[in-house]
Amino acid sequence: MIFLSIIIAFRVLSCNNRFATKKVADQDSMLRSYSDRMLKLTKKADYGLIAMRHLAEHVAVGTCSAKDLAELYSIPQEALAKILQRLKNARLLKSLQGTNGGYALARDAREITALEVIRAIEGPLFITSCSTTRGECGQSVRCTVREPLRKVSRTIEEVLGKLTVWDLTENAEQQDAASELVTLR
């Protein structure tokens, strides 16, 4: 629901009115219609969130190796190992050496946000080049969508900052975690 709301928000700001007013019968067809135009996480971010979710769901088991995670989710092992190292360096994971070694969450899953995970892997989030801290763009003087796009960017960060690794787990789904609608501010 969160990503659908982000897609809708981005679609409303689209310069192409044909897409902004298109009526779609259901959410699935909307996602298919706009899948090639929507904002997407990188594979690295996806892999990191998958690993964090797994570790949150299996916290009682203890650690899990990069190799086991890679095999379990069909993720390239070398890529996953680098991602897990970034998460460890960001102090979101801890690693243990030895025969029962591997990775475990460094904090409770309810305290780690999706935004922290994504930033640890990708760095700052920007949906446009003018969203950067320097905000340089050849169209700055004439741009009419700069502020609306900044609102979208802030809203995406707010949503990801509220979404915890725990919220991604089946444990949270079983407790009927409420999904939150996104409003642009």
Secondary structure, DSSP 8 states (H G I E B T S, - for coil): -HHHHHHHHHHHT-S-HHHHS---SSHHHHHHHHTTTS----HHHHHHHHHHHHHHHTGGG--B-HHHHHHHHT--HHHHHHHHHHHHHTTSEEEE-STT-EEEESS-GGG-BHHHHHHHHH-S--SSGGGSSS---TTTTT-SSHHHHHHHHHHHHHHHHH-BTGGGSHHHHHTT---------
